[in-house]
């Protein structure tokens, strides 16, 4: 075995008889050709890429514009099945998309909400402790 794994330089080797026989068996008398090729599904043969013509399909093409909004309904049942209807609905109800606001604003709103929850939780705990103390005081 030759090559860098055996600390020998990687160089081209002379073709052996086994290589020549395999080459002749695979290619026969055809000369190898370079280029880009496409397998034509109708014939099963390789065709030069420049000459290949894709088969025409008679399927209707899907047109994707505002179709993704089609059939959309707001939580109150209002039809918002197009961008125009959605925009009008949001404007009439004073609504906005979350993406319309900066990340800083969204973080501040989230932080304020969490602080409010903490206040409510703190108040509930304080009230529970007060009730327990009152019960204990009355039972004495």
Secondary structure as UniProt FT lines:
FT   HELIX           4..6
FT   HELIX           17..27
FT   TURN            28..29
FT   STRAND          37..39
FT   TURN            41..43
FT   STRAND          46..48
FT   TURN            49..51
FT   HELIX           67..69
FT   TURN            70..71
FT   TURN            75..76
FT   HELIX           83..92
FT   TURN            93..94
FT   HELIX           98..100
FT   HELIX           103..139
//
